[in-house]
Amino acid sequence: MAYPTIDLAATGAHIRQLRLEQGYSVQDLQTYLGLEHPQAIYHWQHGRNLPSVDNLYALSKLWGVPMDKIIVEQAA
């Protein structure tokens, strides 16, 4: 059994897709998450890094989807 890993690029693209489908701007998320700068959100969307567990949880509640439906698993 392979160790599961997260596909950063696909997860970032999925975060962007969910944000747009839900009708939120980057600034909306920045305000909701209490982030000082929007760069973190852009970094997530471009697959540079992942949201913290706290931010991932908050996004799942905002968008009404489970956390594991935001994350995209690396293909085996």
PDB file of N, CA, C, O and CB in Angstrom:
ATOM      1  N   MET A   1       0.853  -1.181   0.000  1.00  0.00           N
ATOM      2  CA  MET A   1       0.000   0.000   0.000  1.00  0.00           C
ATOM      3  C   MET A   1       0.897   1.242   0.000  1.00  0.00           C
ATOM      4  O   MET A   1       1.790   1.361   0.839  1.00  0.00           O
ATOM      5  CB  MET A   1      -0.969   0.000   1.234  1.00  0.00           C
ATOM      6  N   ALA A   2       0.666   2.147  -0.919  1.00  0.00           N
ATOM      7  CA  ALA A   2       1.469   3.358  -1.046  1.00  0.00           C
ATOM      8  C   ALA A   2       1.037   4.405  -0.015  1.00  0.00           C
ATOM      9  O   ALA A   2      -0.135   4.503   0.348  1.00  0.00           O
ATOM     10  CB  ALA A   2       1.352   3.930  -2.470  1.00  0.00           C
ATOM     11  N   TYR A   3       2.006   5.170   0.435  1.00  0.00           N
ATOM     12  CA  TYR A   3       1.751   6.268   1.362  1.00  0.00           C
ATOM     13  C   TYR A   3       1.027   7.385   0.604  1.00  0.00           C
ATOM     14  O   TYR A   3       1.531   7.839  -0.423  1.00  0.00           O
ATOM     15  CB  TYR A   3       3.087   6.793   2.000  1.00  0.00           C
ATOM     16  N   PRO A   4      -0.142   7.843   1.077  1.00  0.00           N
ATOM     17  CA  PRO A   4      -0.888   8.878   0.357  1.00  0.00           C
ATOM     18  C   PRO A   4      -0.217  10.250   0.478  1.00  0.00           C
ATOM     19  O   PRO A   4       0.224  10.647   1.556  1.00  0.00           O
ATOM     20  CB  PRO A   4      -2.322   8.952   0.883  1.00  0.00           C
ATOM     21  N   THR A   5      -0.151  10.952  -0.634  1.00  0.00           N
ATOM     22  CA  THR A   5       0.397  12.303  -0.646  1.00  0.00           C
ATOM     23  C   THR A   5      -0.572  13.239  -1.351  1.00  0.00           C
ATOM     24  O   THR A   5      -1.451  12.805  -2.095  1.00  0.00           O
ATOM     25  CB  THR A   5       1.781  12.332  -1.333  1.00  0.00           C
ATOM     26  N   ILE A   6      -0.396  14.517  -1.105  1.00  0.00           N
ATOM     27  CA  ILE A   6      -1.276  15.539  -1.664  1.00  0.00           C
ATOM     28  C   ILE A   6      -0.633  16.121  -2.915  1.00  0.00           C
ATOM     29  O   ILE A   6       0.553  16.453  -2.919  1.00  0.00           O
ATOM     30  CB  ILE A   6      -1.568  16.654  -0.622  1.00  0.00           C
ATOM     31  N   ASP A   7      -1.423  16.242  -3.972  1.00  0.00           N
ATOM     32  CA  ASP A   7      -0.982  16.884  -5.208  1.00  0.00           C
ATOM     33  C   ASP A   7      -1.172  18.391  -5.032  1.00  0.00           C
ATOM     34  O   ASP A   7      -2.297  18.888  -5.084  1.00  0.00           O
ATOM     35  CB  ASP A   7      -1.778  16.343  -6.464  1.00  0.00           C
ATOM     36  N   LEU A   8      -0.070  19.113  -4.824  1.00  0.00           N
ATOM     37  CA  LEU A   8      -0.154  20.547  -4.537  1.00  0.00           C
ATOM     38  C   LEU A   8      -0.791  21.328  -5.682  1.00  0.00           C
ATOM     39  O   LEU A   8      -1.670  22.159  -5.454  1.00  0.00           O
ATOM     40  CB  LEU A   8       1.231  21.102  -4.250  1.00  0.00           C
ATOM     41  N   ALA A   9      -0.351  21.065  -6.910  1.00  0.00           N
ATOM     42  CA  ALA A   9      -0.869  21.816  -8.057  1.00  0.00           C
ATOM     43  C   ALA A   9      -2.365  21.553  -8.256  1.00  0.00           C
ATOM     44  O   ALA A   9      -3.136  22.492  -8.457  1.00  0.00           O
ATOM     45  CB  ALA A   9      -0.091  21.444  -9.335  1.00  0.00           C
ATOM     46  N   ALA A  10      -2.775  20.293  -8.201  1.00  0.00           N
ATOM     47  CA  ALA A  10      -4.183  19.955  -8.393  1.00  0.00           C
ATOM     48  C   ALA A  10      -5.040  20.479  -7.246  1.00  0.00           C
ATOM     49  O   ALA A  10      -6.167  20.920  -7.470  1.00  0.00           O
ATOM     50  CB  ALA A  10      -4.351  18.442  -8.523  1.00  0.00           C
ATOM     51  N   THR A  11      -4.523  20.437  -6.029  1.00  0.00           N
ATOM     52  CA  THR A  11      -5.260  20.971  -4.884  1.00  0.00           C
ATOM     53  C   THR A  11      -5.417  22.481  -5.023  1.00  0.00           C
ATOM     54  O   THR A  11      -6.493  23.020  -4.765  1.00  0.00           O
ATOM     55  CB  THR A  11      -4.543  20.623  -3.559  1.00  0.00           C
ATOM     56  N   GLY A  12      -4.360  23.160  -5.427  1.00  0.00           N
ATOM     57  CA  GLY A  12      -4.434  24.608  -5.641  1.00  0.00           C
ATOM     58  C   GLY A  12      -5.459  24.974  -6.693  1.00  0.00           C
ATOM     59  O   GLY A  12      -6.245  25.903  -6.506  1.00  0.00           O
ATOM     60  N   ALA A  13      -5.456  24.244  -7.803  1.00  0.00           N
ATOM     61  CA  ALA A  13      -6.435  24.490  -8.864  1.00  0.00           C
ATOM     62  C   ALA A  13      -7.851  24.225  -8.354  1.00  0.00           C
ATOM     63  O   ALA A  13      -8.792  24.929  -8.721  1.00  0.00           O
ATOM     64  CB  ALA A  13      -6.136  23.606 -10.096  1.00  0.00           C
ATOM     65  N   HIS A  14      -7.992  23.212  -7.510  1.00  0.00           N
ATOM     66  CA  HIS A  14      -9.306  22.890  -6.953  1.00  0.00           C
ATOM     67  C   HIS A  14      -9.771  23.968  -5.984  1.00  0.00           C
ATOM     68  O   HIS A  14     -10.952  24.316  -5.967  1.00  0.00           O
ATOM     69  CB  HIS A  14      -9.270  21.534  -6.249  1.00  0.00           C
ATOM     70  N   ILE A  15      -8.868  24.495  -5.186  1.00  0.00           N
ATOM     71  CA  ILE A  15      -9.219  25.601  -4.278  1.00  0.00           C
ATOM     72  C   ILE A  15      -9.714  26.798  -5.090  1.00  0.00           C
ATOM     73  O   ILE A  15     -10.719  27.419  -4.743  1.00  0.00           O
ATOM     74  CB  ILE A  15      -7.995  26.009  -3.398  1.00  0.00           C
ATOM     75  N   ARG A  16      -9.008  27.113  -6.161  1.00  0.00           N
ATOM     76  CA  ARG A  16      -9.419  28.234  -7.023  1.00  0.00           C
ATOM     77  C   ARG A  16     -10.790  27.953  -7.629  1.00  0.00           C
ATOM     78  O   ARG A  16     -11.655  28.829  -7.639  1.00  0.00           O
ATOM     79  CB  ARG A  16      -8.373  28.479  -8.148  1.00  0.00           C
ATOM     80  N   GLN A  17     -10.993  26.743  -8.133  1.00  0.00           N
ATOM     81  CA  GLN A  17     -12.272  26.369  -8.738  1.00  0.00           C
ATOM     82  C   GLN A  17     -13.410  26.487  -7.727  1.00  0.00           C
ATOM     83  O   GLN A  17     -14.462  27.044  -8.043  1.00  0.00           O
ATOM     84  CB  GLN A  17     -12.204  24.938  -9.291  1.00  0.00           C
ATOM     85  N   LEU A  18     -13.210  25.972  -6.525  1.00  0.00           N
ATOM     86  CA  LEU A  18     -14.240  26.061  -5.488  1.00  0.00           C
ATOM     87  C   LEU A  18     -14.528  27.513  -5.123  1.00  0.00           C
ATOM     88  O   LEU A  18     -15.684  27.897  -4.946  1.00  0.00           O
ATOM     89  CB  LEU A  18     -13.811  25.282  -4.240  1.00  0.00           C
ATOM     90  N   ARG A  19     -13.480  28.309  -5.011  1.00  0.00           N
ATOM     91  CA  ARG A  19     -13.660  29.732  -4.682  1.00  0.00           C
ATOM     92  C   ARG A  19     -14.520  30.417  -5.731  1.00  0.00           C
ATOM     93  O   ARG A  19     -15.443  31.160  -5.399  1.00  0.00           O
ATOM     94  CB  ARG A  19     -12.296  30.444  -4.568  1.00  0.00           C
ATOM     95  N   LEU A  20     -14.212  30.164  -7.005  1.00  0.00           N
ATOM     96  CA  LEU A  20     -14.971  30.799  -8.082  1.00  0.00           C
ATOM     97  C   LEU A  20     -16.398  30.269  -8.147  1.00  0.00           C
ATOM     98  O   LEU A  20     -17.334  31.047  -8.334  1.00  0.00           O
ATOM     99  CB  LEU A  20     -14.273  30.579  -9.422  1.00  0.00           C
ATOM    100  N   GLU A  21     -16.580  28.963  -7.997  1.00  0.00           N
ATOM    101  CA  GLU A  21     -17.928  28.378  -8.015  1.00  0.00           C
ATOM    102  C   GLU A  21     -18.797  28.929  -6.905  1.00  0.00           C
ATOM    103  O   GLU A  21     -20.001  29.113  -7.082  1.00  0.00           O
ATOM    104  CB  GLU A  21     -17.851  26.867  -7.897  1.00  0.00           C
ATOM    105  N   GLN A  22     -18.189  29.192  -5.765  1.00  0.00           N
ATOM    106  CA  GLN A  22     -18.932  29.703  -4.613  1.00  0.00           C
ATOM    107  C   GLN A  22     -19.130  31.220  -4.680  1.00  0.00           C
ATOM    108  O   GLN A  22     -19.877  31.789  -3.884  1.00  0.00           O
ATOM    109  CB  GLN A  22     -18.210  29.335  -3.325  1.00  0.00           C
ATOM    110  N   GLY A  23     -18.453  31.870  -5.638  1.00  0.00           N
ATOM    111  CA  GLY A  23     -18.639  33.315  -5.831  1.00  0.00           C
ATOM    112  C   GLY A  23     -17.831  34.192  -4.890  1.00  0.00           C
ATOM    113  O   GLY A  23     -18.221  35.323  -4.600  1.00  0.00           O
ATOM    114  N   TYR A  24     -16.694  33.666  -4.408  1.00  0.00           N
ATOM    115  CA  TYR A  24     -15.850  34.444  -3.504  1.00  0.00           C
ATOM    116  C   TYR A  24     -14.625  34.978  -4.230  1.00  0.00           C
ATOM    117  O   TYR A  24     -14.042  34.292  -5.069  1.00  0.00           O
ATOM    118  CB  TYR A  24     -15.422  33.596  -2.304  1.00  0.00           C
ATOM    119  N   SER A  25     -14.244  36.196  -3.903  1.00  0.00           N
ATOM    120  CA  SER A  25     -12.996  36.765  -4.409  1.00  0.00           C
ATOM    121  C   SER A  25     -11.871  36.379  -3.455  1.00  0.00           C
ATOM    122  O   SER A  25     -12.113  35.910  -2.343  1.00  0.00           O
ATOM    123  CB  SER A  25     -13.098  38.321  -4.560  1.00  0.00           C
ATOM    124  N   VAL A  26     -10.657  36.582  -3.905  1.00  0.00           N
ATOM    125  CA  VAL A  26      -9.506  36.352  -3.023  1.00  0.00           C
ATOM    126  C   VAL A  26      -9.614  37.264  -1.806  1.00  0.00           C
ATOM    127  O   VAL A  26      -9.314  36.846  -0.688  1.00  0.00           O
ATOM    128  CB  VAL A  26      -8.163  36.599  -3.777  1.00  0.00           C
ATOM    129  N   GLN A  27     -10.037  38.499  -2.017  1.00  0.00           N
ATOM    130  CA  GLN A  27     -10.180  39.440  -0.905  1.00  0.00           C
ATOM    131  C   GLN A  27     -11.241  38.959   0.087  1.00  0.00           C
ATOM    132  O   GLN A  27     -11.076  39.128   1.295  1.00  0.00           O
ATOM    133  CB  GLN A  27     -10.543  40.839  -1.431  1.00  0.00           C
ATOM    134  N   ASP A  28     -12.327  38.363  -0.411  1.00  0.00           N
ATOM    135  CA  ASP A  28     -13.352  37.808   0.483  1.00  0.00           C
ATOM    136  C   ASP A  28     -12.739  36.752   1.403  1.00  0.00           C
ATOM    137  O   ASP A  28     -12.977  36.757   2.611  1.00  0.00           O
ATOM    138  CB  ASP A  28     -14.517  37.195  -0.335  1.00  0.00           C
ATOM    139  N   LEU A  29     -11.945  35.843   0.817  1.00  0.00           N
ATOM    140  CA  LEU A  29     -11.303  34.796   1.621  1.00  0.00           C
ATOM    141  C   LEU A  29     -10.297  35.392   2.591  1.00  0.00           C
ATOM    142  O   LEU A  29     -10.205  34.959   3.740  1.00  0.00           O
ATOM    143  CB  LEU A  29     -10.612  33.770   0.717  1.00  0.00           C
ATOM    144  N   GLN A  30      -9.554  36.369   2.139  1.00  0.00           N
ATOM    145  CA  GLN A  30      -8.572  37.026   3.005  1.00  0.00           C
ATOM    146  C   GLN A  30      -9.262  37.588   4.244  1.00  0.00           C
ATOM    147  O   GLN A  30      -8.788  37.406   5.365  1.00  0.00           O
ATOM    148  CB  GLN A  30      -7.831  38.152   2.242  1.00  0.00           C
ATOM    149  N   THR A  31     -10.371  38.265   4.037  1.00  0.00           N
ATOM    150  CA  THR A  31     -11.124  38.853   5.147  1.00  0.00           C
ATOM    151  C   THR A  31     -11.705  37.762   6.047  1.00  0.00           C
ATOM    152  O   THR A  31     -11.583  37.835   7.270  1.00  0.00           O
ATOM    153  CB  THR A  31     -12.253  39.757   4.613  1.00  0.00           C
ATOM    154  N   TYR A  32     -12.330  36.761   5.448  1.00  0.00           N
ATOM    155  CA  TYR A  32     -12.950  35.675   6.204  1.00  0.00           C
ATOM    156  C   TYR A  32     -11.927  34.940   7.075  1.00  0.00           C
ATOM    157  O   TYR A  32     -12.207  34.609   8.227  1.00  0.00           O
ATOM    158  CB  TYR A  32     -13.628  34.689   5.250  1.00  0.00           C
ATOM    159  N   LEU A  33     -10.745  34.690   6.517  1.00  0.00           N
ATOM    160  CA  LEU A  33      -9.710  33.944   7.239  1.00  0.00           C
ATOM    161  C   LEU A  33      -8.866  34.826   8.146  1.00  0.00           C
ATOM    162  O   LEU A  33      -8.044  34.320   8.910  1.00  0.00           O
ATOM    163  CB  LEU A  33      -8.814  33.236   6.259  1.00  0.00           C
ATOM    164  N   GLY A  34      -9.058  36.141   8.070  1.00  0.00           N
ATOM    165  CA  GLY A  34      -8.297  37.061   8.912  1.00  0.00           C
ATOM    166  C   GLY A  34      -6.829  37.154   8.517  1.00  0.00           C
ATOM    167  O   GLY A  34      -5.957  37.356   9.363  1.00  0.00           O
ATOM    168  N   LEU A  35      -6.567  37.003   7.222  1.00  0.00           N
ATOM    169  CA  LEU A  35      -5.183  37.076   6.740  1.00  0.00           C
ATOM    170  C   LEU A  35      -4.809  38.530   6.480  1.00  0.00           C
ATOM    171  O   LEU A  35      -5.618  39.308   5.974  1.00  0.00           O
ATOM    172  CB  LEU A  35      -4.997  36.228   5.451  1.00  0.00           C
ATOM    173  N   GLU A  36      -3.587  38.884   6.827  1.00  0.00           N
ATOM    174  CA  GLU A  36      -3.133  40.258   6.623  1.00  0.00           C
ATOM    175  C   GLU A  36      -2.910  40.562   5.144  1.00  0.00           C
ATOM    176  O   GLU A  36      -3.166  41.678   4.691  1.00  0.00           O
ATOM    177  CB  GLU A  36      -1.847  40.510   7.405  1.00  0.00           C
ATOM    178  N   HIS A  37      -2.434  39.573   4.395  1.00  0.00           N
ATOM    179  CA  HIS A  37      -2.138  39.753   2.972  1.00  0.00           C
ATOM    180  C   HIS A  37      -2.765  38.614   2.169  1.00  0.00           C
ATOM    181  O   HIS A  37      -2.944  37.516   2.696  1.00  0.00           O
ATOM    182  CB  HIS A  37      -0.601  39.813   2.730  1.00  0.00           C
ATOM    183  N   PRO A  38      -3.101  38.862   0.898  1.00  0.00           N
ATOM    184  CA  PRO A  38      -3.728  37.824   0.080  1.00  0.00           C
ATOM    185  C   PRO A  38      -2.729  36.821  -0.508  1.00  0.00           C
ATOM    186  O   PRO A  38      -3.146  35.825  -1.098  1.00  0.00           O
ATOM    187  CB  PRO A  38      -4.502  38.468  -1.038  1.00  0.00           C
ATOM    188  N   GLN A  39      -1.439  37.058  -0.363  1.00  0.00           N
ATOM    189  CA  GLN A  39      -0.427  36.198  -0.989  1.00  0.00           C
ATOM    190  C   GLN A  39      -0.586  34.731  -0.616  1.00  0.00           C
ATOM    191  O   GLN A  39      -0.351  33.860  -1.453  1.00  0.00           O
ATOM    192  CB  GLN A  39       0.956  36.664  -0.602  1.00  0.00           C
ATOM    193  N   ALA A  40      -0.977  34.439   0.613  1.00  0.00           N
ATOM    194  CA  ALA A  40      -1.144  33.050   1.041  1.00  0.00           C
ATOM    195  C   ALA A  40      -2.164  32.346   0.155  1.00  0.00           C
ATOM    196  O   ALA A  40      -1.953  31.201  -0.246  1.00  0.00           O
ATOM    197  CB  ALA A  40      -1.580  32.983   2.522  1.00  0.00           C
ATOM    198  N   ILE A  41      -3.251  33.012  -0.148  1.00  0.00           N
ATOM    199  CA  ILE A  41      -4.293  32.411  -0.976  1.00  0.00           C
ATOM    200  C   ILE A  41      -3.778  32.181  -2.389  1.00  0.00           C
ATOM    201  O   ILE A  41      -4.044  31.136  -2.983  1.00  0.00           O
ATOM    202  CB  ILE A  41      -5.547  33.300  -1.002  1.00  0.00           C
ATOM    203  N   TYR A  42      -3.048  33.141  -2.930  1.00  0.00           N
ATOM    204  CA  TYR A  42      -2.462  32.969  -4.263  1.00  0.00           C
ATOM    205  C   TYR A  42      -1.459  31.810  -4.263  1.00  0.00           C
ATOM    206  O   TYR A  42      -1.387  31.048  -5.227  1.00  0.00           O
ATOM    207  CB  TYR A  42      -1.772  34.276  -4.724  1.00  0.00           C
ATOM    208  N   HIS A  43      -0.698  31.682  -3.195  1.00  0.00           N
ATOM    209  CA  HIS A  43       0.261  30.571  -3.091  1.00  0.00           C
ATOM    210  C   HIS A  43      -0.466  29.230  -3.065  1.00  0.00           C
ATOM    211  O   HIS A  43      -0.010  28.270  -3.687  1.00  0.00           O
ATOM    212  CB  HIS A  43       1.134  30.724  -1.826  1.00  0.00           C
ATOM    213  N   TRP A  44      -1.587  29.152  -2.354  1.00  0.00           N
ATOM    214  CA  TRP A  44      -2.376  27.913  -2.348  1.00  0.00           C
ATOM    215  C   TRP A  44      -2.848  27.594  -3.752  1.00  0.00           C
ATOM    216  O   TRP A  44      -2.704  26.469  -4.229  1.00  0.00           O
ATOM    217  CB  TRP A  44      -3.582  28.029  -1.390  1.00  0.00           C
ATOM    218  N   GLN A  45      -3.421  28.606  -4.416  1.00  0.00           N
ATOM    219  CA  GLN A  45      -4.009  28.408  -5.736  1.00  0.00           C
ATOM    220  C   GLN A  45      -2.975  28.012  -6.788  1.00  0.00           C
ATOM    221  O   GLN A  45      -3.305  27.327  -7.756  1.00  0.00           O
ATOM    222  CB  GLN A  45      -4.718  29.666  -6.173  1.00  0.00           C
ATOM    223  N   HIS A  46      -1.746  28.435  -6.603  1.00  0.00           N
ATOM    224  CA  HIS A  46      -0.680  28.119  -7.559  1.00  0.00           C
ATOM    225  C   HIS A  46       0.108  26.872  -7.153  1.00  0.00           C
ATOM    226  O   HIS A  46       1.099  26.527  -7.796  1.00  0.00           O
ATOM    227  CB  HIS A  46       0.269  29.305  -7.691  1.00  0.00           C
ATOM    228  N   GLY A  47      -0.330  26.197  -6.092  1.00  0.00           N
ATOM    229  CA  GLY A  47       0.299  24.952  -5.688  1.00  0.00           C
ATOM    230  C   GLY A  47       1.656  25.121  -5.030  1.00  0.00           C
ATOM    231  O   GLY A  47       2.453  24.183  -5.004  1.00  0.00           O
ATOM    232  N   ARG A  48       1.926  26.293  -4.504  1.00  0.00           N
ATOM    233  CA  ARG A  48       3.211  26.527  -3.822  1.00  0.00           C
ATOM    234  C   ARG A  48       3.211  25.976  -2.405  1.00  0.00           C
ATOM    235  O   ARG A  48       4.241  25.522  -1.907  1.00  0.00           O
ATOM    236  CB  ARG A  48       3.529  28.018  -3.787  1.00  0.00           C
ATOM    237  N   ASN A  49       2.059  26.017  -1.762  1.00  0.00           N
ATOM    238  CA  ASN A  49       1.902  25.423  -0.432  1.00  0.00           C
ATOM    239  C   ASN A  49       0.422  25.183  -0.165  1.00  0.00           C
ATOM    240  O   ASN A  49      -0.429  25.502  -0.995  1.00  0.00           O
ATOM    241  CB  ASN A  49       2.519  26.338   0.671  1.00  0.00           C
ATOM    242  N   LEU A  50       0.130  24.624   0.989  1.00  0.00           N
ATOM    243  CA  LEU A  50      -1.239  24.280   1.364  1.00  0.00           C
ATOM    244  C   LEU A  50      -1.729  25.170   2.498  1.00  0.00           C
ATOM    245  O   LEU A  50      -0.928  25.701   3.268  1.00  0.00           O
ATOM    246  CB  LEU A  50      -1.329  22.806   1.773  1.00  0.00           C
ATOM    247  N   PRO A  51      -3.044  25.334   2.600  1.00  0.00           N
ATOM    248  CA  PRO A  51      -3.577  26.047   3.764  1.00  0.00           C
ATOM    249  C   PRO A  51      -3.268  25.268   5.039  1.00  0.00           C
ATOM    250  O   PRO A  51      -3.127  24.045   5.012  1.00  0.00           O
ATOM    251  CB  PRO A  51      -5.105  26.268   3.623  1.00  0.00           C
ATOM    252  N   SER A  52      -3.167  25.981   6.145  1.00  0.00           N
ATOM    253  CA  SER A  52      -3.031  25.308   7.438  1.00  0.00           C
ATOM    254  C   SER A  52      -4.294  24.489   7.680  1.00  0.00           C
ATOM    255  O   SER A  52      -5.310  24.693   7.015  1.00  0.00           O
ATOM    256  CB  SER A  52      -2.793  26.340   8.601  1.00  0.00           C
ATOM    257  N   VAL A  53      -4.227  23.580   8.616  1.00  0.00           N
ATOM    258  CA  VAL A  53      -5.409  22.776   8.946  1.00  0.00           C
ATOM    259  C   VAL A  53      -6.550  23.684   9.396  1.00  0.00           C
ATOM    260  O   VAL A  53      -7.704  23.450   9.035  1.00  0.00           O
ATOM    261  CB  VAL A  53      -5.078  21.737  10.052  1.00  0.00           C
ATOM    262  N   ASP A  54      -6.245  24.709  10.172  1.00  0.00           N
ATOM    263  CA  ASP A  54      -7.279  25.653  10.618  1.00  0.00           C
ATOM    264  C   ASP A  54      -7.947  26.336   9.430  1.00  0.00           C
ATOM    265  O   ASP A  54      -9.173  26.433   9.375  1.00  0.00           O
ATOM    266  CB  ASP A  54      -6.675  26.709  11.557  1.00  0.00           C
ATOM    267  N   ASN A  55      -7.136  26.813   8.473  1.00  0.00           N
ATOM    268  CA  ASN A  55      -7.694  27.488   7.301  1.00  0.00           C
ATOM    269  C   ASN A  55      -8.450  26.510   6.400  1.00  0.00           C
ATOM    270  O   ASN A  55      -9.488  26.854   5.835  1.00  0.00           O
ATOM    271  CB  ASN A  55      -6.580  28.176   6.506  1.00  0.00           C
ATOM    272  N   LEU A  56      -7.935  25.311   6.272  1.00  0.00           N
ATOM    273  CA  LEU A  56      -8.619  24.299   5.480  1.00  0.00           C
ATOM    274  C   LEU A  56      -9.984  23.979   6.096  1.00  0.00           C
ATOM    275  O   LEU A  56     -10.974  23.842   5.378  1.00  0.00           O
ATOM    276  CB  LEU A  56      -7.760  23.023   5.375  1.00  0.00           C
ATOM    277  N   TYR A  57     -10.032  23.863   7.401  1.00  0.00           N
ATOM    278  CA  TYR A  57     -11.285  23.610   8.111  1.00  0.00           C
ATOM    279  C   TYR A  57     -12.265  24.771   7.900  1.00  0.00           C
ATOM    280  O   TYR A  57     -13.448  24.557   7.639  1.00  0.00           O
ATOM    281  CB  TYR A  57     -11.017  23.397   9.621  1.00  0.00           C
ATOM    282  N   ALA A  58     -11.756  25.997   8.016  1.00  0.00           N
ATOM    283  CA  ALA A  58     -12.612  27.171   7.831  1.00  0.00           C
ATOM    284  C   ALA A  58     -13.163  27.228   6.406  1.00  0.00           C
ATOM    285  O   ALA A  58     -14.334  27.553   6.210  1.00  0.00           O
ATOM    286  CB  ALA A  58     -11.830  28.459   8.147  1.00  0.00           C
ATOM    287  N   LEU A  59     -12.332  26.915   5.412  1.00  0.00           N
ATOM    288  CA  LEU A  59     -12.795  26.908   4.027  1.00  0.00           C
ATOM    289  C   LEU A  59     -13.853  25.823   3.816  1.00  0.00           C
ATOM    290  O   LEU A  59     -14.832  26.035   3.100  1.00  0.00           O
ATOM    291  CB  LEU A  59     -11.612  26.692   3.066  1.00  0.00           C
ATOM    292  N   SER A  60     -13.651  24.672   4.438  1.00  0.00           N
ATOM    293  CA  SER A  60     -14.632  23.594   4.284  1.00  0.00           C
ATOM    294  C   SER A  60     -15.986  24.006   4.850  1.00  0.00           C
ATOM    295  O   SER A  60     -17.024  23.667   4.282  1.00  0.00           O
ATOM    296  CB  SER A  60     -14.140  22.313   4.976  1.00  0.00           C
ATOM    297  N   LYS A  61     -15.984  24.723   5.948  1.00  0.00           N
ATOM    298  CA  LYS A  61     -17.243  25.193   6.544  1.00  0.00           C
ATOM    299  C   LYS A  61     -17.881  26.281   5.681  1.00  0.00           C
ATOM    300  O   LYS A  61     -19.095  26.290   5.482  1.00  0.00           O
ATOM    301  CB  LYS A  61     -16.998  25.726   7.974  1.00  0.00           C
ATOM    302  N   LEU A  62     -17.054  27.200   5.170  1.00  0.00           N
ATOM    303  CA  LEU A  62     -17.555  28.286   4.337  1.00  0.00           C
ATOM    304  C   LEU A  62     -18.193  27.748   3.063  1.00  0.00           C
ATOM    305  O   LEU A  62     -19.261  28.202   2.652  1.00  0.00           O
ATOM    306  CB  LEU A  62     -16.428  29.255   3.991  1.00  0.00           C
ATOM    307  N   TRP A  63     -17.533  26.781   2.445  1.00  0.00           N
ATOM    308  CA  TRP A  63     -18.002  26.242   1.166  1.00  0.00           C
ATOM    309  C   TRP A  63     -18.960  25.063   1.324  1.00  0.00           C
ATOM    310  O   TRP A  63     -19.553  24.623   0.339  1.00  0.00           O
ATOM    311  CB  TRP A  63     -16.822  25.816   0.335  1.00  0.00           C
ATOM    312  N   GLY A  64     -19.122  24.549   2.531  1.00  0.00           N
ATOM    313  CA  GLY A  64     -20.039  23.441   2.764  1.00  0.00           C
ATOM    314  C   GLY A  64     -19.577  22.130   2.157  1.00  0.00           C
ATOM    315  O   GLY A  64     -20.390  21.326   1.702  1.00  0.00           O
ATOM    316  N   VAL A  65     -18.254  21.916   2.153  1.00  0.00           N
ATOM    317  CA  VAL A  65     -17.693  20.662   1.639  1.00  0.00           C
ATOM    318  C   VAL A  65     -16.724  20.092   2.673  1.00  0.00           C
ATOM    319  O   VAL A  65     -16.072  20.856   3.384  1.00  0.00           O
ATOM    320  CB  VAL A  65     -16.971  20.887   0.266  1.00  0.00           C
ATOM    321  N   PRO A  66     -16.619  18.773   2.770  1.00  0.00           N
ATOM    322  CA  PRO A  66     -15.643  18.185   3.695  1.00  0.00           C
ATOM    323  C   PRO A  66     -14.214  18.549   3.286  1.00  0.00           C
ATOM    324  O   PRO A  66     -13.931  18.770   2.109  1.00  0.00           O
ATOM    325  CB  PRO A  66     -15.806  16.652   3.746  1.00  0.00           C
ATOM    326  N   MET A  67     -13.334  18.605   4.260  1.00  0.00           N
ATOM    327  CA  MET A  67     -11.939  18.960   3.997  1.00  0.00           C
ATOM    328  C   MET A  67     -11.313  18.035   2.965  1.00  0.00           C
ATOM    329  O   MET A  67     -10.528  18.482   2.129  1.00  0.00           O
ATOM    330  CB  MET A  67     -11.130  18.919   5.287  1.00  0.00           C
ATOM    331  N   ASP A  68     -11.651  16.750   3.013  1.00  0.00           N
ATOM    332  CA  ASP A  68     -11.039  15.813   2.070  1.00  0.00           C
ATOM    333  C   ASP A  68     -11.571  15.978   0.653  1.00  0.00           C
ATOM    334  O   ASP A  68     -11.051  15.357  -0.274  1.00  0.00           O
ATOM    335  CB  ASP A  68     -11.268  14.394   2.532  1.00  0.00           C
ATOM    336  N   LYS A  69     -12.595  16.801   0.469  1.00  0.00           N
ATOM    337  CA  LYS A  69     -13.085  17.110  -0.880  1.00  0.00           C
ATOM    338  C   LYS A  69     -12.406  18.351  -1.447  1.00  0.00           C
ATOM    339  O   LYS A  69     -12.597  18.685  -2.616  1.00  0.00           O
ATOM    340  CB  LYS A  69     -14.603  17.309  -0.863  1.00  0.00           C
ATOM    341  N   ILE A  70     -11.617  19.035  -0.624  1.00  0.00           N
ATOM    342  CA  ILE A  70     -10.820  20.181  -1.092  1.00  0.00           C
ATOM    343  C   ILE A  70      -9.459  19.691  -1.550  1.00  0.00           C
ATOM    344  O   ILE A  70      -8.919  20.173  -2.545  1.00  0.00           O
ATOM    345  CB  ILE A  70     -10.663  21.255   0.027  1.00  0.00           C
ATOM    346  N   ILE A  71      -8.914  18.744  -0.832  1.00  0.00           N
ATOM    347  CA  ILE A  71      -7.573  18.204  -1.110  1.00  0.00           C
ATOM    348  C   ILE A  71      -7.641  17.188  -2.253  1.00  0.00           C
ATOM    349  O   ILE A  71      -8.572  16.386  -2.328  1.00  0.00           O
ATOM    350  CB  ILE A  71      -6.970  17.543   0.163  1.00  0.00           C
ATOM    351  N   VAL A  72      -6.653  17.233  -3.132  1.00  0.00           N
ATOM    352  CA  VAL A  72      -6.556  16.267  -4.231  1.00  0.00           C
ATOM    353  C   VAL A  72      -5.350  15.369  -3.963  1.00  0.00           C
ATOM    354  O   VAL A  72      -4.228  15.841  -3.779  1.00  0.00           O
ATOM    355  CB  VAL A  72      -6.427  16.991  -5.629  1.00  0.00           C
ATOM    356  N   GLU A  73      -5.609  14.074  -3.947  1.00  0.00           N
ATOM    357  CA  GLU A  73      -4.543  13.095  -3.676  1.00  0.00           C
ATOM    358  C   GLU A  73      -3.671  12.903  -4.916  1.00  0.00           C
ATOM    359  O   GLU A  73      -4.162  12.880  -6.044  1.00  0.00           O
ATOM    360  CB  GLU A  73      -5.146  11.734  -3.230  1.00  0.00           C
ATOM    361  N   GLN A  74      -2.375  12.768  -4.679  1.00  0.00           N
ATOM    362  CA  GLN A  74      -1.409  12.493  -5.746  1.00  0.00           C
ATOM    363  C   GLN A  74      -1.739  11.149  -6.378  1.00  0.00           C
ATOM    364  O   GLN A  74      -1.942  10.159  -5.675  1.00  0.00           O
ATOM    365  CB  GLN A  74       0.053  12.503  -5.200  1.00  0.00           C
ATOM    366  N   ALA A  75      -1.794  11.115  -7.701  1.00  0.00           N
ATOM    367  CA  ALA A  75      -2.059   9.844  -8.399  1.00  0.00           C
ATOM    368  C   ALA A  75      -0.912   8.878  -8.168  1.00  0.00           C
ATOM    369  O   ALA A  75       0.251   9.279  -8.130  1.00  0.00           O
ATOM    370  CB  ALA A  75      -2.266  10.075  -9.919  1.00  0.00           C
ATOM    371  N   ALA A  76      -1.238   7.623  -8.016  1.00  0.00           N
ATOM    372  CA  ALA A  76      -0.224   6.605  -7.743  1.00  0.00           C
ATOM    373  C   ALA A  76       0.628   6.317  -8.954  1.00  0.00           C
ATOM    374  O   ALA A  76       1.530   5.482  -8.889  1.00  0.00           O
ATOM    375  CB  ALA A  76      -0.873   5.333  -7.270  1.00  0.00           C
TER     376      ALA A  76
END
